[in-house]
Amino acid sequence: MLAFIKGIVLHQGIGYLLLECGGIGYKITLPETIVCHAQDQATFFLHEVVRENERELFGFTSIGQLELFWKLLNVSGVGPRSGQKIVFSDETDHIKAKIMAGDVVSLTHIPGIGKKTAQKIILELKGVLAEEPLMNIGDLDAVEALVGLGYSRRDAQDALFELEETDTENRIRAALKRLSRSS
């Protein structure tokens, strides 16, 4: 299975790019916004869909997008095209936050996603995303510190979400300020 590609952009079509890598041209399905901004060289993470009579490559700009896409594909009623639309609708962390918050309205604003599908996504992924570890090691340390101070893991993760501070000690201080305001 193909999972990553880096190459030269040969052609920009409507909803796809032709990318040359190692003398072979690959058609990669992408949203128009990504196709329009593609430079001479491009790098994508891929998901390959093999059907009875065709193969299709869906492209993503980060591994985080690809991993979220894989989770979405496990939801019944979400196919590769609608999954890709969801992934590119906003930043990955924002999409996860919307799912965790049960925000059906935001998901239904994505073309092709109806109320029932949005509810299924929330129902099936809310628990999966809650158990997902934070990416940053400093965040893991900060979460553990806040849990050690008596806060729930979920509250600690929410308080650390989208903080500007980069070092762990300052992140903990900022999170404590947020938590004290919400109490």
N, C-alpha and C positions, 0 to 999 in steps of 0.2 A: 504494500500500500504506500502511495506517495504521501508524504506529510510536510515537506518543505521544498521550496524551489527558489532559486535566485538566477536571474537571467536578464536578457535584453528584450525590451518591449518592441515587438515587431508591428503590432497593429492594435489600435484601440477601437473596439466595436461597441455596440449598444448592449451593455450588461456583461461584457467580457473583454479580456485582454488575450492577445496571443503573445506568449513569452517563449523566447528561444533559449534553450539551455542544453549545452553539449551537442549542438547540431540538430536538436529535435524541437519542434514547435508544440507548445502546450496551450490549450484553450482553458482559461481560468474564469469561472463565473464570479463576477464581482458587482457590487452596486455602482451605479453611474458616478457617484461622488468620488469613488476611489479610481475608477477608470479615467476620469477627466484629469485627475491630478498625478497620474503615473508619469514618472520621469523615464529617461532612456534605460536605466537599470531598475529592476524591481525585485523585491523579496516578499514571498508570501508563505504562510503556513497553510497547509492544504487538508481538505477532507475529500477523499475519493468515493464517489457513489458508483457502484457497478450494478447495472440493471441487465436484464436479459438481452436487450438489443443496443445498449449504449453505456458509455462511461462518462462521468462528468466530474470535474474538479471544482470545488468551491474554495475560494481564497479568503484568507484573513490576514490582517496586518500584525497581529500579536498572538502569542501562545494562549494568553488569557481569553481572547475572543474565541479561539478554536476550542478551548476546554468548555466554555459556556455553551457553545454550539453543540458539542457532544452531549452535554446534559439536556439541552432542549430536545435533541433528537430522541431521547428516551421517553419523552412525553407523547402519549398517543394523540394523533391529530396534528403533530408538528413535523413537517417534512423539511428537507434541506433548504428549499427556497424560503419558506416562512421562517425557519430558524436563522438563516443568514440575515433576513430583514430585521429580525429582533436584535441580533447581535450588533448590527450596524446602526440601530436606531438611536443609540446613545453610548456613553462610555460604559465599559464593562461593569465597573463598580456601581454606577448609577442604575444600570439594569438590574443587577443583583439586589440593590437596595429596594427598588420598586417591587420586585418579587417578594422579598422578605416582608415588606410593609403591606403586601396584599393589594397593591395599587392596580386594580382591574382597568380603570379608566385609561391610565397611561399606556398599558399594553394594547388596549383596543384602538388606540390612535395609530397603531402600526398597520399599514395596509395588509389585508388578508388575515388579520387576527381578530376574531369575533369574541364576544363575551364568554361563550362556553370554553373556547380554547384558552383564553386568558385565565379563566378560573382553574382550568386543568393545570396550566403551567404553574400557577401559584400553589395549588394544592400539592402537586407532585414534587416541586423543586424547593419549596420553602424549608422543609426539613433537611434536604440535601445541602443547601447553601448554608444553613445554620451550623452544620457540622463541619463545614469546610474550614480548614485552618487559614489563618491570615498569611499572606505571602511574605511579609517582612519579618525577619528574625527579631528585630527590635520591637515590632508589634506583639509578637508572641511573648516576649519578656514583659512588655507593658501590660498585656492582658493578665498574665500570671500574677504580676504585682498587684493589680487591681482586685483580682479574685482573692488574693491573700489578705487584702484589706476588707473583705466581706461583701464585695459587689458580685453580682451574678456575671457569668461569662458573657451572656448576651448584652447586658448593660455595659460591660467593659468594652466589648467590641464596638458597640454603637457610639460610645463616648470617644473612642479613638478614630472613628471613621472620618476621613478627609481633614485631619489636623495638618496644619502647615509645618509644625515642628519636625525636625529630622532626628534629633537624638532622643534616645529612649527616656532619659530622665525628664526632659522638657515635655515629651508626649504624655508622660504619666501626670505631671503637674497640670497640663492643659485639660486632660481628661477628668482629673479630680475637680477642677473648676466647673466643667460641664455637668458632672454628676451632682455636685453640691447645688447648682442652680436648678436642676430638675427634681431635686428632692423636696 
